[in-house]
Amino acid sequence: MGGIKVSKKVILYIIGGVIFLMMYSVAMLQTGIVIGRATAKAQAESREITVKPHYIVKEYEGAIRVFTEGSDAPMRVLNISIENLRQSDREKFIDGIRLETLEDVTQLEEDFSS
């Protein structure tokens, strides 16, 4: 029987090619895992970002009250007398003043309660 003769050089090329493909596959798999983890981490972090409430300070039932944005129920009454305000300031409170933090609300109260 006259079987096929394969040189050692060809066998080494085949083995080298197989090893290269295996290493390349492992590298791509690891890269995919790293990218997948980074994507999953970014998605988890974006879910963790909470929207901080804003506050609306406005005249309501004769008093200056603080509302959490989107709420119809006041959360606090401020020590600001609407009768002592200038007309332009009254109009601002009637329209509602949007503030970012409760510290801003406290500062506004201090500015107008004197």
Sine and cosine of phi, psi and omega as CSV:
sin_phi,cos_phi,sin_psi,cos_psi,sin_omega,cos_omega
0.00,0.00,0.70,-0.72,-0.12,-0.99
-0.97,-0.23,0.81,0.59,-0.08,-1.00
-0.70,0.71,0.17,-0.99,-0.02,-1.00
-0.99,0.15,0.78,-0.63,0.06,-1.00
-1.00,-0.10,0.79,-0.61,0.02,-1.00
-0.88,-0.47,0.77,-0.64,-0.04,-1.00
-0.96,0.27,0.34,-0.94,0.03,-1.00
-0.89,0.46,-0.55,0.84,-0.01,-1.00
-0.90,0.44,-0.68,0.73,0.01,-1.00
-0.91,0.40,-0.67,0.75,0.02,-1.00
-0.88,0.48,-0.68,0.74,0.01,-1.00
-0.90,0.44,-0.64,0.77,0.06,-1.00
-0.89,0.46,-0.67,0.74,0.00,-1.00
-0.91,0.42,-0.73,0.69,0.00,-1.00
-0.89,0.46,-0.69,0.72,0.03,-1.00
-0.87,0.48,-0.67,0.74,0.03,-1.00
-0.89,0.45,-0.67,0.74,0.02,-1.00
-0.90,0.44,-0.69,0.72,0.01,-1.00
-0.89,0.45,-0.69,0.73,0.03,-1.00
-0.86,0.52,-0.73,0.68,0.00,-1.00
-0.88,0.47,-0.63,0.77,0.02,-1.00
-0.91,0.42,-0.70,0.71,-0.01,-1.00
-0.91,0.42,-0.67,0.75,0.03,-1.00
-0.88,0.47,-0.68,0.73,0.01,-1.00
-0.89,0.45,-0.69,0.72,0.02,-1.00
-0.89,0.45,-0.68,0.73,0.01,-1.00
-0.88,0.47,-0.70,0.72,0.00,-1.00
-0.92,0.40,-0.62,0.78,0.04,-1.00
-0.89,0.45,-0.71,0.70,0.02,-1.00
-0.90,0.43,-0.65,0.76,0.04,-1.00
-0.88,0.47,-0.68,0.73,0.04,-1.00
-0.89,0.46,-0.64,0.77,0.02,-1.00
-0.91,0.41,-0.69,0.72,0.01,-1.00
-0.89,0.45,-0.71,0.70,0.02,-1.00
-0.90,0.45,-0.66,0.75,0.03,-1.00
-0.88,0.48,-0.67,0.74,0.03,-1.00
-0.91,0.42,-0.68,0.74,0.00,-1.00
-0.90,0.45,-0.65,0.76,0.02,-1.00
-0.91,0.41,-0.69,0.72,0.01,-1.00
-0.89,0.45,-0.64,0.77,0.01,-1.00
-0.90,0.43,-0.69,0.72,0.01,-1.00
-0.89,0.46,-0.64,0.77,0.02,-1.00
-0.91,0.41,-0.66,0.75,0.01,-1.00
-0.90,0.43,-0.67,0.75,0.01,-1.00
-0.91,0.41,-0.61,0.80,0.01,-1.00
-0.93,0.38,-0.51,0.86,0.06,-1.00
-0.95,0.31,-0.49,0.87,-0.04,-1.00
-0.97,0.26,-0.37,0.93,0.01,-1.00
-0.92,0.38,0.89,-0.46,0.00,-1.00
-0.98,-0.21,0.56,-0.83,0.03,-1.00
-0.99,0.14,0.87,-0.49,0.01,-1.00
-0.97,0.24,0.65,-0.76,-0.01,-1.00
-0.94,0.34,0.50,-0.87,0.14,-0.99
-0.96,-0.27,0.26,-0.97,-0.08,-1.00
-0.84,-0.54,0.62,-0.79,0.07,-1.00
-0.91,-0.41,0.83,-0.56,0.04,-1.00
-0.95,-0.30,0.85,-0.53,-0.04,-1.00
-0.44,-0.90,0.27,-0.96,0.08,-1.00
-0.96,0.27,0.75,-0.66,0.00,-1.00
-0.50,-0.87,0.86,-0.51,0.00,-1.00
0.81,0.59,0.68,0.73,0.11,-0.99
0.99,0.13,0.05,1.00,0.00,-1.00
-0.72,-0.69,0.34,-0.94,0.08,-1.00
-1.00,0.02,0.86,-0.51,-0.08,-1.00
-0.80,-0.59,0.36,-0.93,0.01,-1.00
-0.95,-0.31,0.75,-0.66,0.05,-1.00
-0.86,-0.52,0.59,-0.81,0.21,-0.98
-0.97,0.25,0.70,-0.71,-0.07,-1.00
-0.80,0.60,0.78,-0.62,0.01,-1.00
1.00,-0.06,-0.13,0.99,-0.02,-1.00
-0.98,-0.18,0.57,-0.82,0.06,-1.00
-1.00,-0.08,-0.17,0.99,-0.04,-1.00
-0.98,-0.19,0.83,-0.56,0.03,-1.00
-0.92,0.40,0.56,-0.83,0.01,-1.00
-0.98,-0.19,-0.27,0.96,-0.07,-1.00
-0.26,-0.97,0.54,-0.84,0.10,-1.00
-0.97,-0.25,0.73,-0.68,0.01,-1.00
-1.00,-0.07,0.41,-0.91,0.01,-1.00
-1.00,0.04,0.88,0.48,0.04,-1.00
-0.82,-0.58,0.82,-0.58,0.02,-1.00
-1.00,0.04,0.89,-0.46,-0.03,-1.00
-0.92,0.40,-0.47,0.88,-0.01,-1.00
-0.92,0.39,-0.47,0.88,-0.05,-1.00
-1.00,0.03,-0.01,1.00,-0.04,-1.00
-1.00,0.09,0.51,-0.86,0.15,-0.99
-0.91,0.40,0.38,-0.92,-0.04,-1.00
-0.84,0.54,-0.67,0.74,-0.02,-1.00
-0.90,0.44,-0.60,0.80,0.04,-1.00
-0.95,0.32,-0.63,0.77,0.06,-1.00
-0.84,0.55,-0.71,0.71,-0.02,-1.00
-0.89,0.46,-0.60,0.80,0.05,-1.00
-0.88,0.47,-0.69,0.72,0.00,-1.00
-0.94,0.33,-0.52,0.85,0.05,-1.00
-0.92,0.39,-0.67,0.74,0.03,-1.00
-0.95,0.32,-0.53,0.85,-0.03,-1.00
0.98,-0.22,0.71,-0.71,0.01,-1.00
-0.93,-0.36,0.84,-0.53,-0.04,-1.00
-1.00,-0.03,0.80,-0.60,0.00,-1.00
-0.81,-0.59,0.45,-0.89,-0.08,-1.00
-0.99,0.14,-0.66,0.75,-0.13,-0.99
-0.75,-0.66,0.25,-0.97,0.08,-1.00
-0.93,0.37,-0.46,0.89,0.08,-1.00
-0.90,0.44,-0.63,0.78,0.06,-1.00
-0.89,0.45,-0.62,0.79,0.03,-1.00
-0.90,0.44,-0.70,0.71,0.01,-1.00
-0.88,0.47,-0.66,0.75,0.01,-1.00
-0.90,0.44,-0.67,0.74,0.03,-1.00
-0.88,0.48,-0.68,0.73,0.01,-1.00
-0.89,0.46,-0.68,0.73,0.01,-1.00
-0.90,0.44,-0.63,0.77,-0.03,-1.00
-0.91,0.41,-0.56,0.83,-0.10,-1.00
-0.97,-0.25,-0.11,0.99,-0.07,-1.00
-1.00,-0.07,0.05,1.00,-0.02,-1.00
-0.98,0.21,0.00,0.00,0.00,0.00
